[in-house]
Amino acid sequence: MMDKQDIDQIALRLVSLVPPGLAQVQQDLRTNFRDVLAQGLRRLDLVTREEFDVQTQVLARTRAKVDELEQRVAELEAAVAARDGQP
């Protein structure tokens, strides 16, 4: 998930878009932007890049194992079919 520093940077970018005539409210806007961003991101139930990478590796290993098992089952089925086909 994004850390406090990332959220602060986004809030600063948003505040920089506020017209100069509203400079007196920039601090309030920054605080509000930061709170809204943090709250919105918490609701998204995001995972860290590290967690995502770990799960990608687990999925790749699982997929390889499933492929291997599918091949083994096909070989066993072929062996049974060949055996049953012979008198």
N, C-alpha and C positions, 0 to 999 in steps of 0.2 A: 504494500500500500504506500501511497505517497506520505512522506514525512512532513513535519511541521514546516520545515524550511521550503519544501516544494510548494506547499499551499501558500506560504507567505510570498513567494516569488510570483505566483499567479495572481494573488491579490494585488501586489504592487503593479503588475502589468495592467490590470483592470483599472486601478486608480489612475495610472498614467494616461488613460484614455479620457478621463474626466476633463471637461473644459477648464482652463485656468481660472475663470471667474468663480468657480466653485471650490477654490483651494481650501477655504475654511472647513469644508465638510469632507475633505479627502481622508483625514484620519478616521472619521466615523465610517466612511465608505470602505476603507481598507479593513477595518475590524469586521464590518458586516460581510464583506466579500469573503474574508477568511473563514468566518463562522459558517456561512452558507456552503462554501466549497467543502469544508471539513465534514459538515453534516451530510451533504450529498454523497461524498465519497464513502462515508461509513455505510450508507444505505446500499451501496452497490455491491458490497460483500466481495471485494477484490482480493486477489492473492498476490504475493510478492513474485517477482521474476524468478527468484530462487525456487520457490515452491512450484511454480509453473514448470521450470526446467526439470526438477526432480520428477514430477508427475509425467512429463513427456518421456523421460528415460524409462520409467516404470511401464508406461504404455508400450513403448517400443520393445522392451524385453517380453512383455506379455504377448504382444502380437507375434513375435518370433516363436515363442513357445506354442501358441495356438497353431501357427502354420506347421510347425514340426509335428504336433500331435495330429493334425488333419492328414498330413502325409502318412504318418504311421497307421492311422485308422484305415486309410485307403489301401495301404499295403496289406493289412490284415484281412480286410474285406476281399481283396483280390485273391489272397491265399485260400480263404475259406471257399470262395466261389470256385476256384480251380480244384480244390479237394472234393467238393460236393459234385462237381461235374464229372469226375472220374469214377468209374464203377469199382 
